[in-house]
Amino acid sequence: MKLLVTGGAGFIGSEFVRQAIRKGFETVVVDKLTYAGDLERLKNVKDKIKFYKADIANREFIEYIVKVEKPDIIVHWAAESHVDRSILDASPFIDTNVKGTQILLDVAKDNNIKLFVNIATDEVYGELGKDGQFYETTPLNPNSPYSVSKASADMLGRAYHRTYKLPVITVRPSNNYGWWQYPEKLIPVVILKALNEEPIPLYGTGENVREWLFVSDCVEAVFEIINKGKVGEIYNVGSGEERKNIDVVKSILKALNKSEDLITFVKDRPGHDFRYSLNTDKIQKETGWKAKIKFEEGIEKTVQWYLDNMKWVENKLKYLKNFWRKMYG
């Protein structure tokens, strides 16, 4: 089977590509190479993939790639993905996440793609209080420009399945973390600022809760869904590893032997969802998949990876200073 992977030079998409090559899939990668995309993530498999630098919102080029490469399966990871950036400017999120997804679905429909795996997010559900879980049947109630754009992409995929019989499966993962994550998200930001003895910005009182899924577990789930999932279905992909943001920060500081005095509370993010939690009974029952990596083990792996790859991280930092200043003051 031949895979076309959008966003394959991104954080999670590149892990999917690396695993795809290990599993023996012929793999074509499409990535716009924005600030968050990096071919360095694919250096160990670069001779085993076909790469196209392309914007998924460029219909003509996407049509060309699909007609030339004739993939069996499209796995759609490409997205603008950072909530904070969507608050500063929602336009790129609409262009890529909504328009880009619609173009990919159209091209897939017109070229008899055997399976379209549409990667969404748990944020499409909105927020929870202290109790309860999101099920695949939970109504969508997104609250940020990012999550609205992803909910739109999610619903477009399901509409194309219903209307055009396009074989779409929808995947809704929880918060991913791990190696190669661009240092704008919570965990890598904390690691880098702690290493430099800089104040660590934490929204509000740090009580917001997220469910943390190690990146390799997420990707393995998607392969299980490709192999055993049912067309037209939705699958939550979570770990059950819920943590308050402040406890995540304290775990990292402990791993680095740094003082908790570095924690600096900043004004809360507009529309900040309190808690996400996914019920994963469906994926476990239908595919047998279950997350393997516990949070403490995942944090150790992540911290060590950043310590071992500081040259890559430092190359990214010069692009982040201005962004951090806008968000955290």
N, C-alpha and C positions, 0 to 999 in steps of 0.2 A: 504494500500500500504506500502511496506517495502522499506526503503531508505538505501543505502550504501553511506556514506559521506566520501570522502577522504579529508585529511587535517582538520578533524573535531575538532582537539585540537588547531587549529590556530586562529588567530584574527577573521577573517570573518567566517570561517568554524564553529567555536564554537557558534557564534551567530545563525548560521543556525541550528545547532543541538538543541540549547535551544528552538528556535521557533518551530522546528519540534516536539519536545516532547510536547510542549504546544498545538500543533495542533493535537496531537494524533497519529502521525506516529510511527510505529515501526522503530527503527533507529540503524544501525550498523555504527560504526566509525572506520576508518582506518587512522592512523597517525604514522609517523616515529619518532615523538617527537625529532626533531632537536632542536637547540637553540631557535627557535621561537615557537615551540609547547609546550603546557603546559596543563596537565590534570586539573590543578587548575581552568581553565576556564569552566570545565564541572562538577565541584564539586556539583552543585545543581541538576544535572540530572544523576549523575554517576550510580545510582541504576536503571535507566530506559533505559540505552543504553547497547549495546554489543560493547566492545572495543577490537581492535586488534592493537598492535604495529607492524607496517609493513611498509616497503619501497615499494612504488608503482612500483619501477623498479625491484622488485623481482617477476618475473612472476610466479614461482611455488607457492609462498605463496598467491599471489593475486588470482590465479586460485582456490586454496584450499578454501579461504574465500568465494568467490562467489559461488562455488559449495555447500558449507555447508550452507551458509546463504540464498541463493536463493533470492536476492533482486529483486524488480520490477524496481527500478529506481536507477541509479548511479548519484550522484551529485559530480562533480569533482572540489573541491577547492584546493587540494594539489598543492603546487608550492613553489619553491624558488622565492622570490618576491621583493627583494630589489635591485634597480638599482645600487646603490653604490657598493654593494657586487659583483654584476655581473661584474663591471669594474675591481675590484681587482682580481677576479677569475671566469671565465665563466663556468668552468667545471661542478659544481653542478647544474647549470641551465639547461645545456644540458641533464644531466643524469636524473633529475627529471621531468623537464617541457616537454622535447621532448620524451625521451625514456620511462619515466614513463607513459605519456599519451598514447603513442602507445601501451604499454602493456595493459593498462586498456581498450582501445578500442578493442584490439584483444580478451580479455577475455569477454568483453560485447558481442561482435559479436558471440562468440562460445557458449554463455549461454543464448541467446534469451532475453536479457534485453529489457524491454518495452520502456525505455527512458534513454538516456545518456545526462545529462546537462553538457556542457563543459564551464567552467568559464574562459573567456579570460580577456582582459583589454582594456581600451581605448588607451593604449600606442602602440598597434599594428598598429595604423593609422599613427604614426609618429608625426609631429608637424604642427601647424597652425600659421599663422601670427596673426595680431590683429583682423581680421575679419573672418567670416565663421564658419561652423560647420562640424563635421564628421557625415556622414550618414552611415547606414549599408552597403551601396553600395560603399562607398569610398574605393579606392584601399589601400591595406596595404603597409606601408612604415616604418617599425620599425627601430630605430636608435641605441639602446643600446643592449648589449648582452642579458639582461633580456627581452626586448620587442621582440627581434628576437626569443628567445626561446618560448615566449608566442604566437607569430604569427605562429610559426611552429606547436604548439599544437592546435591552432585554426584551421589551415588549415588541419591538420590531421583529426580532428573531422569531418570537412565538406567533406573530401575525403572519409572517411569511410561511411558517409551517402550516398554519390553519388555512390561509388563503390560497397558497400556491403549492401546497404539499411538499415544500422544501424540507428535507430531512434535517431538522435542527434539534440539538440538545442544548439546554441552558444549564450553565454551571454557576453557582453562587458561593464563592469561597469567603472565608473570614480573613482577618488581617494577616497578611504574609510577612515574614521576616526571615533573615538569614544572610548568606553570603551574596556579594555583588549588589546589594540594595543601594540605590543612589542616596547619598547622605543628606536628604531633606526630610525623611520620615523619622518618627520618634526615636526608634532604637539606635540607628546610626548617628543621629544628632547627639544623643546622650553620650554615646561612646566617644565621639570626637571631641565634644566640649569637655568631657571629664578628663580625657587624656591631656588636654591643653590647660586644665585647671581653670576653665571658663565657666561663668554662670550658666546653669542649665535651665532654659525656659520651660515652665510647665503651666498649661492652661488652667485657670480657675484654682481649685484646691486639689487637683489631681485625682479626683474621685471617679472620673469617667472610666467605664469598664469596656475592655475589648477582648475578643477571643483570638488568641495568637496561634497561628498555624505555620510551622516551618516550611520553607519554600519547597523542599524536596518532597515532603508529604503531599502538598497541594498538587504538584505535578504528577505524582504517582496516582493520585485520585483521578485525575483527568484521563490518564491512560486506561485505568480500570473502567471509566465511564465509556470511553471509546470502544473498548472490547465488549463490555457487558451491559451498558446503558441502553435505554429504550428511546427511540426517536420520538420527539414531541414532549419528552419529560423534562422536569427541572430537578436538579440535584444540589442540595446544600452540601458544602465541603467545609467542615470545621473540625476542631481538635478537642473541644471541651475544656481547653486551657484558658479560662477567663482570669484576667488580672486587672486591678485598678492601675491607671497610668502611673500613679506615684509609686506603686509597688514594683512596676516594671523598671522605673528609674532606679529605685533602691537596689534592685537585683543586679543591675549593671554596675552601679557604683561599688557594690560589694565585690563583684567579680574583678574589678579593676583596683580594688583596695583604695578607693577614693572616698572623701568625706561627703556626707549628705548635706553639708553646709553649702555645697555648690548649687543645690536646688533653689531656683528663683521662681516664685509664682508670678505669672503675668496675666493680664486681662484675658478673660475667656474668649474663645473663638465664637463669632456670631453663629447662632443656630447649632451649637455643639451638641450632638446626640449623646445621651447619657450612657447607654449600654447596648451592645449587640450580643446575641447568643443564638447559635444555630442548632436546631435539632437535626441529627444526621442518621436517624434510624433508616431512612429510605436508601441511602447509598450503601449503608452497611448490609442491609437485607438483600439488595439487588446485585451488588458487586462483591461484597465481602470486604471492601476497603475500610480501614480504620487508621487514623493517624498513629504513627509510631513514636514520634519524638516529643518527649515531655518538655515543658517550657524551660525548666532549669538546664536540661541538656542542650536545648536549642540556643539558649543565651550563651552558654559556654562556647559552643561551636561558632556562634556569630562574633562574639568578642575576639576569639582567637583569630578568626579569619581577618578581621579588620586590623589587628595587630600585625599580622603577617603580610598585609597588602596595603600598607600606609602610602606607598608611592602612588598607587591608583587613586586612593582617597584624596590625597593632597592635590592631585591634578584637578579634582572636582571642586575643591573648596573655593577656588577663586571665583567660581560662578555662583556661589551660594551666599557670599557675604552680603550682597545687596538685598537678596531675598530675605535673609534672616532679619536684616535691619527693618524691612517693611513690615514683617509679621510680628516681630517681638520687640521692636524699638531699640 
